[in-house]
Amino acid sequence: MAKAIKNTKEDRRNKVIEVLNKARGMELLAIHQYMNQHYNLDDMDYGDMAAKIKLIAIDEMRHAENFAERIKELGGEPVTTYEGTVEKGQPVQTVFPFDAELEDDTIDVYNQFLLVCRENGDSISVKLFETIIDEEQTHYNYFDSVNEHIQKLGDIYLAQIAGTPSSTGLTPKGFAVAGSGE
């Protein structure tokens, strides 16, 4: 008779720490990607877009910190690196479909990570993922909406945004917390 493999509390905790660290790495990549886009859009004189992407990057910073805090609570060590590369020098027409896809993929992966947390009995990490997924959906909706405007209206839409200010002030709130950047 085969002996059942017992999933110890430590094993379950390690599985949760693993997905939290993967999520943290994803957030670190997003931070770098969005800050690069923020600088480039500001240089191209699309200040309003740059400001909103900066606020989204701040949201991602908060997410990375939330994941790190939970990892520490569970006795793990938060990762400080990310996998993947930052896409640099993107034209404004490619930024928003690129970011919408990034957020859509993130939502999908985080839903899988949430299931790992649930399967391993960590309701606190489940709630953390639920909250962050909601904010990632807000980011996706923004990126997708701007992409649709660029696709439908093209240069007319971009001309309306050109020359807008990029100042976001000193708010630590980010995009989702500030109410979609409004």
C-alpha positions as CSV (number, residue, x, y, z in Angstrom):
1,M,0.0,0.0,0.0
2,A,1.4,3.4,-1.0
3,K,2.0,5.8,1.8
4,A,0.2,9.1,1.4
5,I,2.4,12.1,1.1
6,K,1.6,14.5,3.8
7,N,1.7,18.2,2.9
8,T,3.1,19.8,6.1
9,K,2.4,23.3,7.2
10,E,5.9,24.3,6.2
11,D,5.5,22.8,2.7
12,R,2.2,24.7,2.3
13,R,3.8,27.9,3.5
14,N,6.7,27.5,1.1
15,K,4.4,27.1,-1.8
16,V,2.6,30.3,-0.9
17,I,6.0,32.1,-0.5
18,E,7.0,30.9,-3.9
19,V,4.0,32.4,-5.7
20,L,4.2,35.6,-3.6
21,N,7.8,35.9,-4.7
22,K,6.9,35.2,-8.4
23,A,4.3,37.9,-8.1
24,R,6.8,40.3,-6.5
25,G,9.2,39.8,-9.4
26,M,6.4,40.5,-11.9
27,E,5.6,43.7,-10.1
28,L,9.3,44.8,-10.1
29,L,9.4,44.3,-13.9
30,A,6.2,46.3,-14.3
31,I,7.7,49.1,-12.2
32,H,10.7,49.4,-14.4
33,Q,8.6,49.1,-17.6
34,Y,6.1,51.7,-16.6
35,M,8.7,54.2,-15.3
36,N,10.6,53.8,-18.6
37,Q,7.4,54.5,-20.5
38,H,6.6,57.4,-18.2
39,Y,10.0,59.1,-19.0
40,N,9.6,58.4,-22.7
41,L,6.0,59.7,-23.0
42,D,7.0,62.8,-21.1
43,D,9.9,63.3,-23.5
44,M,7.5,62.9,-26.4
45,D,5.3,65.7,-24.8
46,Y,2.4,63.4,-23.8
47,G,2.4,64.6,-20.3
48,D,-1.1,63.4,-19.3
49,M,-0.3,59.9,-20.4
50,A,3.1,60.0,-18.7
51,A,1.6,61.2,-15.5
52,K,-1.0,58.3,-15.4
53,I,1.6,55.7,-16.2
54,K,3.8,57.1,-13.4
55,L,0.8,56.7,-11.0
56,I,0.3,53.1,-12.2
57,A,4.0,52.5,-11.6
58,I,3.5,53.8,-8.0
59,D,0.6,51.3,-7.7
60,E,3.0,48.5,-8.8
61,M,5.5,49.7,-6.2
62,R,2.9,49.4,-3.5
63,H,1.9,45.9,-4.8
64,A,5.6,44.8,-4.7
65,E,5.9,46.1,-1.1
66,N,2.6,44.4,-0.1
67,F,3.9,41.1,-1.5
68,A,7.3,41.6,0.3
69,E,5.5,42.3,3.6
70,R,3.4,39.1,3.3
71,I,6.5,37.1,2.4
72,K,8.3,38.4,5.5
73,E,5.3,37.6,7.7
74,L,5.5,34.0,6.4
75,G,9.2,33.8,7.2
76,G,10.4,34.1,3.6
77,E,12.9,36.4,1.9
78,P,11.4,38.7,-0.8
79,V,13.1,38.6,-4.2
80,T,14.8,41.8,-5.4
81,T,15.1,40.8,-9.1
82,Y,12.7,40.2,-12.0
83,E,12.7,38.0,-15.1
84,G,12.2,39.6,-18.5
85,T,13.4,42.7,-20.1
86,V,12.1,46.3,-20.2
87,E,10.9,47.2,-23.7
88,K,12.6,50.6,-24.3
89,G,11.8,53.3,-26.8
90,Q,8.3,52.2,-27.6
91,P,6.3,54.5,-29.9
92,V,3.1,55.9,-28.2
93,Q,1.0,53.7,-30.5
94,T,2.6,50.5,-29.1
95,V,2.7,51.4,-25.4
96,F,-0.9,50.9,-24.6
97,P,-1.7,47.6,-26.3
98,F,1.6,46.3,-24.8
99,D,0.6,47.4,-21.3
100,A,-3.0,46.1,-21.7
101,E,-1.6,42.7,-22.6
102,L,0.9,42.8,-19.7
103,E,-1.9,43.6,-17.3
104,D,-4.2,41.0,-18.8
105,D,-1.5,38.3,-18.4
106,T,-0.8,39.5,-14.9
107,I,-4.5,39.1,-13.9
108,D,-4.5,35.6,-15.3
109,V,-1.3,34.6,-13.5
110,Y,-2.4,36.2,-10.2
111,N,-5.7,34.3,-10.3
112,Q,-3.7,31.1,-10.6
113,F,-1.5,32.2,-7.7
114,L,-4.6,33.0,-5.7
115,L,-5.7,29.4,-6.2
116,V,-2.3,28.1,-4.9
117,C,-2.8,30.3,-1.7
118,R,-6.4,29.0,-1.3
119,E,-5.3,25.3,-1.8
120,N,-2.6,25.8,0.8
121,G,-4.9,27.4,3.4
122,D,-3.6,31.0,3.3
123,S,-6.7,33.2,3.3
124,I,-4.7,36.3,4.0
125,S,-2.6,35.9,0.8
126,V,-5.9,35.1,-1.0
127,K,-7.3,38.4,0.1
128,L,-4.1,40.2,-0.9
129,F,-4.2,38.7,-4.4
130,E,-7.9,39.6,-4.7
131,T,-7.2,43.3,-3.8
132,I,-4.3,43.5,-6.2
133,I,-6.2,41.8,-9.0
134,D,-8.9,44.4,-8.7
135,E,-6.2,47.2,-9.1
136,E,-4.6,45.4,-12.1
137,Q,-8.0,45.3,-13.7
138,T,-8.3,49.0,-13.3
139,H,-4.9,49.4,-15.0
140,Y,-6.0,47.1,-17.8
141,N,-9.2,49.0,-18.3
142,Y,-7.2,52.3,-18.6
143,F,-4.6,50.9,-21.0
144,D,-7.3,49.2,-23.1
145,S,-9.4,52.4,-23.3
146,V,-6.5,54.6,-24.4
147,N,-5.5,52.0,-27.0
148,E,-9.0,52.0,-28.4
149,H,-9.0,55.8,-28.6
150,I,-5.6,55.7,-30.4
151,Q,-6.9,53.0,-32.8
152,K,-10.1,54.8,-33.6
153,L,-9.0,58.4,-33.6
154,G,-5.2,58.1,-34.2
155,D,-3.4,61.4,-34.6
156,I,-6.4,63.5,-33.6
157,Y,-6.5,61.9,-30.2
158,L,-2.8,62.1,-29.7
159,A,-2.8,65.8,-30.8
160,Q,-5.2,66.6,-28.0
161,I,-2.9,65.0,-25.4
162,A,0.3,66.5,-26.8
163,G,1.6,69.3,-24.6
164,T,-0.3,68.4,-21.5
165,P,1.5,68.6,-18.2
166,S,3.0,65.5,-16.6
167,S,3.2,66.7,-13.0
168,T,1.6,64.2,-10.6
169,G,2.5,66.2,-7.5
170,L,3.8,64.5,-4.5
171,T,0.9,62.1,-4.0
172,P,1.9,58.6,-2.8
173,K,-1.5,57.2,-3.7
174,G,-0.9,55.9,-7.2
175,F,-3.4,55.4,-10.0
176,A,-5.9,52.9,-8.6
177,V,-6.0,54.4,-5.1
178,A,-6.4,57.9,-6.5
179,G,-9.5,56.8,-8.4
180,S,-8.1,55.9,-11.9
181,G,-5.8,58.9,-12.0
182,E,-8.5,61.5,-11.9
